[in-house]
Amino acid sequence: MMLWNIGFFIVAIVILVSFHEWGHYLFARLFKVKIITFSVGFGQTIFSWRNKKDTQFVVAVVPLGGFVRMAGSQEKDELDQPIKLNADEVYYDKLPPLKRIIISLAGPLFNFILAYLIYVWVFTHPITQQNLVFDEVLVQSVAYESGLTDGAEIIKVNGRSFNNLRELRLYLYRFAGQSRSVPIEYKQNGELKYTQFNLENLTINPTFGVYLQLGLIQKEENYQASVVTVSEGPAKIAGMLDGDIWYSINDELIDSQSKWILGIQSGGIQNWQVLRDGQLIALELIPTRDESIKDSPYSIGVKVQSSAKTRHHLFKQDFTALESIVYSFGYTLNMIEFNIISIIKLIKGEFAVKNLGGPGTMADASGSAAKSGLLSFLALLGVLSISLGVINLMPIPMLDGGNVLIDSIELIRKKALSESWQLRFRTVGLLIVLSVMALAITNDLFRYL
């Protein structure tokens, strides 16, 4: 399993990095810049070759990034001589700042183009989606207080229509952390109604999700949650075993994923019933959580698998080629917007840093998506490509956005920043990037070890 995940993680990274760096490379060549090296990966070279322009293309041993090295007027070759240019080539630092900005933006732009092309292809295939009908509205929830009852179907939010649950989720998350209400149009027993959702307490919370926070639940016929593995923790102490089927928590029947999430997250002493070999077994357990982390979720130390006999909320969304071209453009823009909003909320402290994932999380997601099939893996690749593009646009030195910032300052001042100031900027940028990487890797260690 680990080798499978790592293998597809490497495949994903190589594709994303190659496309990103290809953007820089093509626009640099468009502006006649001499390219010394195009590298996918860092460290020891696995193999390399040179083209007619004497650019060395490298595949290196550590596939966690890449770079395009462009010749600068102050650089020296292996013989400590100025790097020679062909007749039609120029040094990168001799370009006007606007052209350097375009080269920097080309990498993220190509990530967005890659994601768009992936989505165009993916959406020409039938995609399983969830509708917007909710079987149960929790009492005293946001939806309940707004007048919705069991069987409500969301039609519009803020005047905007949605094709499926995923689109609606992406849209609603933009309001997380904002003290505001949004107009809702919904159907109840066939009658069109209007109300407002108070989203004051909505957060980007992977445990509860947006719908559970609003009190909206979709159920499936003969739902089962089966224990796959029991690790160290409250469940093992209580006597839960691999293969147990969850039946109830505090006499609340587990008939949807939402029910056991709510049950576990209620904390305290809990009376569970599980089905084991056809018999109901009573267990008492107390979920635990990391008290050192604010609002950390409760856990009982199990991996669970959900199944249902009939998933009546699912439908096949199928587009023609032309429809996919149009739909994918809007979907790509929505995903870019969602990533930007998420980063802003992370900076403002509205999105918990413990949710940041590193290489381990990406490897796990890549392996899981690959097991689900080519479409799932490509869809994940689109998500990662957009994330890579947005992150690189952040105005942090060491990232493309940092280069855009420095070159924009030169464009405005009509004068380049001094080498000392550029060095300070890049040092700060390096510290920020390394700190975020360390935090993401630390989260992975706590998540998987």
Secondary structure, DSSP 8 states (H G I E B T S, - for coil): -HHHHHHHHHHHHHHHHHHHHHHHHHHHHHTTB-EEEEEEEEEEEEEEEE-TT--EEEEEEEEEEEEEEE--TT-B-TTS-B----TT-B-GGGS-HHHHHHHHHHHHHHHHHHHHHHHHHHTTS-EEEE-SEESEE-TTSHHHHTT--TTEEEEEETTEE-SSHHHHHHHHGGGTT---EEEEEEEETTEEEEEEEE-TT----TTTHHHHHHTEE---BT-EEEEEEE-SSHHHHHT--TT-EEEEETTEE--SHHHHHHHHHT-SSEEEEEEETTEEEEEEE--B--TTSTT---B-SEEEEEE-SB-TTEEEE---HHHHHHHHHHHHHHHHHHHHHHHHHHHTTSS-GGG---HHHHHHHHHHHHHH-HHHHHHHHHHHHHHHHHHHTSS-TTSHHHHHHHHHHHHHHTS---HHHHHHHHHHHHHHHHHHHHHHHHHHHHHH-
